[in-house]
């Protein structure tokens, strides 16, 4: 089963990489860009026949390793 995990910073957490990208875009005259946010995407295959069990396992993976749940939110797509 194919899994995609999207991880992004929670609202209110500063995103210095996003700000740097926004500043660089402005320096290239893309001045209509604002509120740039960065995120990461992790994709992998999981050997599991039951979608509910796969979701449970991936959720645990996110909580234990893939995401810093103090400052990041995550979304699991199966």
C-alpha positions as CSV (number, residue, x, y, z in Angstrom):
1,X,0.0,0.0,0.0
2,X,1.3,3.4,-0.9
3,X,1.5,6.0,1.9
4,X,2.1,9.8,1.7
5,X,2.7,11.8,4.8
6,X,2.5,15.6,4.5
7,X,4.2,17.5,7.4
8,X,3.9,21.2,7.9
9,X,4.6,23.7,10.7
10,X,1.7,24.5,13.0
11,X,0.1,27.9,12.8
12,X,2.1,30.5,14.7
13,X,5.4,28.6,14.4
14,X,8.0,30.8,12.7
15,X,9.1,29.5,9.3
16,X,12.5,31.1,8.5
17,X,13.0,29.0,5.4
18,X,9.6,30.2,4.0
19,X,10.6,33.8,4.8
20,X,13.9,33.4,3.0
21,X,12.1,31.9,0.0
22,X,9.6,34.8,0.0
23,X,12.4,37.4,0.2
24,X,14.3,35.7,-2.7
25,X,11.1,35.6,-4.8
26,X,10.6,39.3,-4.2
27,X,14.2,40.0,-5.2
28,X,13.4,38.3,-8.5
29,X,10.5,40.7,-8.9
30,X,7.8,38.2,-8.0
31,X,6.3,40.8,-5.7
32,X,2.8,39.3,-5.7
33,X,3.9,36.4,-3.5
34,X,3.2,36.4,0.2
35,X,2.9,34.1,3.2
36,X,5.3,31.4,1.9
37,X,5.3,28.3,4.0
38,X,7.5,25.3,3.6
39,X,6.6,21.6,4.3
40,X,7.9,18.2,3.6
41,X,6.4,15.1,2.1
42,X,7.5,11.6,2.9
43,X,6.2,8.7,0.7
44,X,6.7,5.0,1.2
45,X,5.1,1.6,0.7
46,X,3.8,-0.4,3.6
47,X,3.0,-4.1,3.5
48,X,-0.4,-4.1,5.2
49,X,-3.7,-5.5,3.8
50,X,-6.0,-3.6,6.2
51,X,-6.3,0.2,5.6
52,X,-7.2,0.8,9.2
53,X,-4.2,-1.1,10.5
54,X,-1.9,0.8,8.0
55,X,-3.3,4.1,9.2
56,X,-2.8,3.1,12.8
57,X,0.9,2.1,12.1
58,X,1.7,5.2,10.1
59,X,0.1,7.5,12.7
60,X,2.4,5.9,15.3
61,X,5.4,6.4,13.0
62,X,4.5,10.1,12.7
63,X,4.2,10.5,16.4
64,X,7.4,8.6,17.2
65,X,9.8,9.7,14.4
66,X,8.5,11.4,11.2
67,X,7.0,14.6,12.7
68,X,7.9,16.8,15.7
69,X,4.3,17.0,17.0
70,X,5.2,19.9,19.3
71,X,5.7,22.3,16.3
72,X,4.4,20.2,13.3
73,X,1.1,18.9,12.0
74,X,0.9,15.9,9.7
75,X,-1.6,14.5,7.2
76,X,-1.6,10.8,6.2
77,X,-2.8,9.9,2.7
78,X,-3.3,6.2,1.9
